[in-house]
Amino acid sequence: MTAVNKVLEGRVLTERTRSPKAGLDLYLLRLNEPVMSMQSWDRIATARSDRNGRFSFNISEAGPYELRWKHEADAVEHELHIGDFDTKKQIEVIYSNKERKVFPWAKDL
């Protein structure tokens, strides 16, 4: 497999005030083949939003990707699907703590 060098950058903003959300743990996952279940996702990188809500991932693997973030222990707040891209991509994450979902694999994140 040929290594690819890409950067995924983003900013986390709170839903209500659009202010930066600091200290949020973010997990970048990549889809494995064959797709058998939701457990076909492998975590390839982690990041934490800084005081300005910014985060960055250096990626050396082809996508597609999924970005997940946690609100509390064992609860995944949300998922964001990100298709494959070339060199650099910027995204905005809107943080809301309303509808948390608990997944069986969340404790491993």
QUIMONOR-V675196 format. One line per field, one symbol per residue. ss: DSSP state (H for helix, E for strand, C for the rest). psi: psi as a letter, one per 20 degrees, with the letter a starting at -180 (. if undefined). A space follows every 10 residues. Layout:
ss: ???
psi: ???
This chain:
ss: CCCCCEEEEE EEEECCCCCE CCCCEEEEEE ECCCCCCHHH EEEEEEEECC CCCEEEEEEC CCCCEEEEEE EECCEEEEEE EECCCCCEEE EEEEECCCCC ECCCCHHHC
psi: ppqqoqpoqr ppqqggikqq oqkppqppqq prqqohaijj pppiqqrppa ijjqrqpppj qqarrppqqq grpjppgrqo porqrpfqqp rppopqkfnq qpqhihii.
